[in-house]
């Protein structure tokens, strides 16, 4: 009988590949197709990573303008779209 590896390094041991059944040997239903779930709602959340100093500047700008970072971001993206002759983002 094979010894079972335990401990912190157990996850590094590769499992032997499972033998696939020969075609026609067993009747298995095809796996159901997974439907995409991300980005399907009317509003999609987006993360942006900034250096701390950049975030501080953006935060101070939002405060001085009396607007949210969200609003400033959408305004900036709309300007980029306009430069390229594309329609803006609806907010």
N, C-alpha and C positions, 0 to 999 in steps of 0.2 A: 504494500500500500504506500502511495506517495505521501511524503511528509508535507504538511500544510505550513506555509511560511506565515509567520506572525510577526508583529512588531512594526516599527515605524517604516521600515523599508519594504514592507509587504506590497505596497502599491507599485513598486518598481518592477515587480515580477510580471512578465508578460504571460497572459493566459493563452493556452493553446487554442488555435482557431477551431471553431465549431464546424463539424462536418456538415456540409450542405447536402440535403437529400437530392438524389438524382431526379431529373425531370420525370414526372409521371409516377414517382414512387409514392408520393403522398399528395393528397389534394389539399392545398392550402389556398386560402383566399388571398388576393393581392392586398398588400398593405394599403390602408386608406391614405389618401393624399392629404397632407397637412395644409390647412388654409393659413395664409399669412394673417397675423394678428396685429402687428405693429403698423402704425400709420393708417388705420382704418377708421378712426373716429374723426369727427369734424375738426377737432383741435388736436394738434400733435405737439408734444413737449419736445424741446430741443435743449441740449446742454452745450455750453460753450466754455472752453477753458481759457482763462486769461492769467497772465502774471499778476501777482498781488498789486503791484504798482499800477498796472493798467486798469484793474478792477476799481482801485481807489479813485482814479481819475474819472472813470465812467460813472461811478457812484456819485461823486461830487457834481459832475455835469448834470446828472438826473435830478439831483436835489436843487441845483441852481435854476434849472429849467422848470422845475415843478412837475416833472413827468417821470414815468417809470423807465427803468432800463429796457423793458419790453418795448415801450413806445419809441424810445430812441433807436433801438435796434431795427425795428420795422421801418422807421423813417429813413435810416441809413441804407437799408437794403432796397427800399423803393427808389432812392436816388441812383443806386448802381443799376437797377433795372431800367430806369429812365434813360441813363447814359447809353445803354445798349439798345434803346428803342423798344423795350419790352414792357408789357403791362406790369403794374406794381402788385404788391401783396395786399389783399383785402384784410382789414383789421377789424 
